[in-house]
Amino acid sequence: MPYSPKGPARPNASRLRGGVSDAAGSPERARRRDAATIARLRSELTAQAELIREQGVSLAHSRKIFDRASAAARIGVWECSLPDETLRWTDVVYDLFDLPRGTVPDRQLTLACYPPASRKVLEAMRGRAIEERSGFTLDCEITTFAGRSRWIRITATVECEDGVPVRIFGMKQDITEEKLLSDRMRYLAEFDVMTGLANRGQFQARLAQADQAGQGTVGALLLIDLDGFKAVNDTFGHVVGDDCLKEAAARLGAVCQGADLVARVGGDEFAVLLGPHLDRGAVSGLARGIIDAMGEPVSVRGQPLKLGASVGVAFVETGAICDLFMKADTALYAAKAAGRNTFRIFKSDTPKGRRADAA
């Protein structure tokens, strides 16, 4: 018969090695794994929350810088949904139109701020940009809701989805100061500051343009020199002399209202460009009218001062138009040599020894 040991049973080997059985240990290990997973997820969530917080701070800082830069540069961002044309503006755009920030902008009311000509150009460029899925840039003047005149620069880009325009957006910038400065620089380049007439530069440019265009653009040139101005300037000083020049320019402008150009081309020398529609009789009559107007006493600070004018006239006949100045100057020299306060007309067939014939 087989041998059967006596006494208490021997402990199970697994208990001697692990202490707790597999059946009893599995839930414990699961709990530990779950705890570790929860701790890891909490750590990841904490890290993500910190990253989101840092990104939020960075975004707020960037937005703050953008807002300040936008306000400093007077640049605002706008967008218009298509096709319902719902507008969205940043604060600067509200300021440009003098509207309270946060109000709902109405496109039709906003368009009323543009002058008719500018509105027509804006709508044409906008329509073409939407049709071509492109963009545009436009400088135009507006009258704000507060009644103020302002120049703005509009940039626009069309955004599409599946080839269909869904939004047009861009920037609006206040360029009023830039526009005023540009206009001022252009004025200084083309006009005489003292008298408001065209300056020598504009006069020469107009002559050059006419010379390139050829015959039929200019009919005659009159050069006018003030008689007695140097004596007035030397006796009473430059301030009085400047007042005389201003008065002379005003009289010349009044007499020559139909002229193509009236310019101050020197200290006390003026030029008048006339179109080809005036005949010799009309031009001669204008020269006499200039002399009569300049012969009237000039009242400066309550004191009447006597001036006069000599006029040289040159007609476009043959040769280059740019030679008109030389011919008119020759006629002006002859008018002064004839005793001043008169005019002379340049003739190409003037006999040798004479500078010009009398009118």
C-alpha positions in Angstrom: 0.0 0.0 0.0 1.3 3.4 -0.7 3.0 5.5 1.9 1.0 8.4 3.4 2.9 10.9 5.6 1.4 11.7 8.9 1.1 15.1 10.6 0.1 18.6 9.5 0.2 19.4 5.8 3.1 21.4 4.4 2.5 25.0 3.4 1.9 25.7 -0.3 5.0 26.8 -2.1 3.4 29.8 -3.7 2.4 31.1 -0.3 6.0 30.6 1.0 7.3 32.6 -2.0 4.8 35.4 -2.6 2.9 35.7 0.6 -0.5 36.4 -1.2 -2.0 34.2 -3.8 -2.6 35.2 -7.4 -6.3 35.2 -6.9 -5.9 37.5 -4.0 -3.1 39.7 -5.6 -4.7 40.5 -9.0 -7.1 43.2 -7.7 -4.3 44.8 -5.8 -2.1 45.1 -8.8 -5.0 46.5 -10.8 -5.6 49.2 -8.2 -1.9 50.1 -8.3 -2.0 50.3 -12.1 -5.1 52.5 -12.0 -3.6 54.8 -9.4 -0.4 55.1 -11.5 -2.5 55.9 -14.6 -4.6 58.5 -12.8 -1.5 60.1 -11.4 0.1 60.2 -14.9 -3.1 61.7 -16.4 -3.3 64.2 -13.7 0.3 65.2 -14.3 -0.4 65.5 -18.1 -3.5 67.6 -17.4 -1.6 69.8 -15.1 1.1 70.3 -17.7 -1.5 70.9 -20.4 -3.3 73.4 -18.2 0.0 75.2 -17.5 0.8 75.2 -21.3 -2.6 76.6 -22.1 -2.2 79.3 -19.4 1.2 80.3 -20.8 -0.2 80.4 -24.3 -3.1 82.5 -23.1 -0.7 84.9 -21.4 1.4 85.0 -24.6 -1.7 85.5 -26.8 -2.9 88.3 -24.5 0.5 89.9 -24.7 0.6 89.6 -28.5 -2.9 91.0 -28.7 -1.9 93.9 -26.5 1.1 94.7 -28.6 -1.0 94.4 -31.8 -3.7 96.7 -30.4 -1.1 99.3 -29.4 0.7 99.1 -32.7 -2.6 99.2 -34.5 -3.7 102.3 -32.6 -0.3 104.0 -33.1 -0.4 103.3 -36.8 -4.1 104.0 -37.1 -4.6 100.7 -38.8 -7.8 98.6 -38.1 -8.9 95.2 -39.4 -12.2 94.6 -41.0 -14.1 91.7 -42.6 -17.3 91.3 -44.4 -19.1 88.0 -44.8 -20.4 87.0 -48.1 -23.1 87.0 -49.3 -25.0 88.5 -46.3 -22.4 91.4 -46.0 -22.2 91.2 -42.2 -19.4 93.5 -41.1 -16.9 93.0 -38.2 -14.4 95.7 -37.2 -11.6 96.1 -34.7 -11.6 99.2 -32.5 -9.5 101.4 -34.8 -12.0 101.0 -37.7 -14.7 102.3 -35.4 -12.5 105.2 -34.5 -11.8 106.0 -38.1 -15.5 106.3 -38.8 -16.2 108.0 -35.5 -18.6 105.3 -34.4 -18.9 104.0 -30.8 -16.8 100.8 -30.4 -18.8 97.6 -30.3 -21.9 98.9 -32.2 -23.0 96.8 -35.1 -21.7 98.5 -38.3 -24.1 98.7 -41.2 -22.4 98.5 -44.6 -25.0 100.7 -46.4 -24.7 103.5 -43.8 -20.9 103.2 -43.9 -20.9 103.6 -47.7 -22.7 106.9 -47.3 -19.5 108.2 -45.7 -17.8 108.0 -49.1 -18.3 110.8 -51.7 -20.2 109.5 -54.8 -17.1 109.3 -57.0 -15.1 107.4 -54.4 -18.0 105.1 -53.6 -18.3 104.2 -57.3 -14.6 103.4 -57.6 -14.8 101.3 -54.3 -17.8 99.3 -55.4 -16.2 98.6 -58.8 -12.9 97.5 -57.4 -14.7 95.4 -54.7 -16.9 93.7 -57.3 -14.0 92.9 -59.6 -12.0 91.5 -56.7 -14.9 89.2 -55.7 -15.4 88.1 -59.3 -11.7 87.4 -59.8 -11.0 86.0 -56.3 -8.3 88.7 -55.8 -7.8 91.9 -53.8 -7.3 95.6 -54.2 -5.9 98.7 -52.5 -7.6 102.1 -52.6 -6.9 105.6 -51.1 -10.1 107.7 -50.7 -11.6 110.4 -48.6 -14.5 109.9 -46.2 -16.7 112.1 -44.2 -17.1 110.4 -40.8 -20.3 110.0 -38.8 -19.1 113.0 -36.8 -18.8 115.1 -40.0 -15.0 115.1 -40.1 -13.1 114.8 -43.3 -10.5 111.9 -43.3 -8.4 110.1 -45.8 -8.1 106.3 -45.5 -6.2 103.5 -47.2 -8.2 100.3 -47.8 -6.7 97.0 -48.5 -8.8 93.9 -49.3 -8.4 90.2 -50.0 -11.1 87.7 -50.9 -11.2 84.4 -49.1 -12.8 81.4 -50.9 -14.0 77.9 -49.8 -14.2 75.4 -52.6 -13.8 78.2 -55.1 -16.7 80.2 -53.7 -16.0 83.6 -52.2 -17.2 83.5 -48.5 -15.4 86.5 -47.0 -13.6 89.7 -48.0 -11.3 91.2 -45.4 -8.4 93.5 -45.0 -7.2 96.7 -43.3 -8.2 100.3 -43.1 -5.6 102.9 -42.2 -5.9 106.6 -41.5 -3.5 108.4 -44.0 -4.9 111.9 -43.5 -1.5 113.3 -42.3 0.3 111.5 -45.1 -2.1 112.8 -47.7 -1.8 116.4 -46.4 1.9 116.2 -46.4 1.9 114.7 -49.9 -0.4 117.5 -51.2 1.8 120.1 -49.5 5.0 118.7 -51.1 3.3 118.6 -54.5 2.0 122.2 -54.0 5.5 123.4 -53.1 6.9 121.6 -56.2 4.3 123.2 -58.6 3.2 126.5 -57.1 4.7 129.8 -55.9 4.1 130.0 -52.2 3.9 133.8 -52.1 1.5 134.5 -54.9 -0.3 131.1 -55.3 0.4 131.1 -59.0 2.1 128.2 -60.8 5.9 128.4 -60.4 8.6 128.3 -63.0 9.0 124.5 -62.6 5.3 123.9 -63.5 5.5 126.4 -66.3 8.6 124.7 -67.9 6.9 121.3 -67.5 3.8 122.6 -69.3 5.9 124.0 -72.1 7.8 120.7 -72.4 4.5 118.7 -72.5 3.1 121.0 -75.2 6.3 120.7 -77.2 6.0 116.9 -77.1 2.3 117.1 -78.1 3.1 119.3 -81.0 1.2 122.1 -82.7 -2.3 122.9 -81.7 -1.8 122.7 -77.9 -0.5 126.3 -77.3 -1.4 129.4 -79.1 0.7 132.2 -77.6 3.0 133.1 -74.6 3.0 136.4 -72.8 5.9 137.4 -70.6 5.2 140.3 -68.1 7.7 142.2 -66.2 6.7 144.8 -63.5 8.0 148.3 -64.2 9.1 150.3 -61.2 9.1 147.3 -58.9 12.8 147.4 -58.1 12.5 151.1 -56.9 9.6 150.2 -54.7 11.4 147.2 -53.2 14.6 149.2 -52.6 12.8 152.2 -51.1 10.1 150.5 -48.9 11.7 147.1 -48.3 11.0 143.5 -49.1 7.8 143.3 -47.0 6.1 146.1 -49.1 7.6 144.6 -52.2 6.1 141.2 -51.4 2.7 142.8 -50.9 3.0 144.4 -54.4 3.9 141.1 -55.9 0.8 139.5 -54.3 -1.4 142.3 -55.6 0.1 142.0 -59.1 -0.5 138.3 -59.2 -4.1 138.7 -58.1 -4.7 141.3 -60.8 -3.0 139.1 -63.4 -5.1 136.1 -62.4 -8.3 138.2 -62.7 -7.5 139.5 -66.2 -6.3 136.1 -67.5 -9.0 133.9 -66.2 -9.3 132.0 -69.5 -5.6 131.4 -69.8 -4.2 127.8 -69.8 -1.6 128.8 -67.2 -0.6 131.9 -65.3 2.8 131.6 -63.5 5.4 133.5 -61.7 8.7 132.6 -63.4 11.0 135.1 -61.7 11.3 137.8 -59.0 8.9 140.2 -60.7 8.4 138.4 -64.0 5.2 136.5 -64.9 4.2 134.2 -67.8 0.8 133.5 -69.4 0.2 130.5 -71.7 -2.8 130.8 -74.0 -4.6 128.2 -76.0 -4.7 128.2 -79.8 -8.4 129.4 -79.9 -7.4 133.1 -79.5 -6.5 135.1 -82.5 -4.0 138.0 -82.6 -6.6 140.6 -81.9 -7.7 138.8 -78.8 -4.2 138.3 -77.6 -3.3 141.9 -78.2 -6.4 143.0 -76.3 -5.3 140.8 -73.3 -1.9 142.3 -73.3 -3.4 145.8 -73.2 -5.7 144.7 -70.4 -2.7 143.4 -68.4 -0.9 146.7 -68.8 -4.0 148.7 -67.8 -4.6 146.5 -64.7 -0.9 146.7 -63.6 -1.0 150.5 -64.1 -3.5 151.0 -61.4 -2.0 152.3 -58.1 -1.3 149.6 -55.5 -2.4 150.5 -52.0 0.1 149.1 -49.5 -0.5 149.9 -45.8 -2.6 152.8 -46.8 0.0 154.2 -49.2 -0.6 154.2 -53.0 2.3 152.9 -55.0 2.7 153.2 -58.8 3.8 150.3 -60.8 3.5 149.3 -64.5 4.1 146.4 -66.8 5.9 145.6 -70.0 4.7 142.6 -72.0 6.4 140.5 -74.6 4.2 138.3 -76.9 5.1 135.3 -79.0 2.8 133.3 -81.1 3.2 129.7 -82.1 3.9 129.7 -85.8 6.8 127.5 -86.9 9.6 125.9 -84.9 9.6 124.2 -81.6 7.2 125.3 -78.9 10.0 125.4 -76.4 11.4 128.4 -78.4 8.4 130.4 -77.4 10.1 131.6 -74.2 13.1 132.9 -76.0 10.8 134.7 -78.6 8.6 136.2 -75.9 11.7 137.3 -73.9 13.0 139.1 -77.1 9.7 140.9 -77.5 9.7 141.8 -73.8 13.2 143.4 -74.2 11.8 145.4 -77.1 8.8 146.6 -75.0 11.2 147.9 -72.3 13.4 149.5 -74.8 10.4 151.3 -76.3 9.7 153.1 -73.0 8.0 150.4 -70.8 4.2 150.2 -70.0 3.6 148.8 -73.5 3.8 145.5 -75.3 5.6 144.1 -78.3 4.9 141.0 -80.5 7.8 138.9 -81.7 7.9 138.5 -85.5 10.2 136.0 -87.1 10.8 138.3 -90.1 11.9 141.3 -87.9 14.5 143.3 -89.9 18.1 143.0 -88.8 18.9 145.5 -85.9 15.4 145.4 -84.5 14.4 142.9 -81.7 10.7 142.9 -82.4 7.9 144.8 -84.1 5.5 147.0 -82.3 2.0 145.7 -81.8 
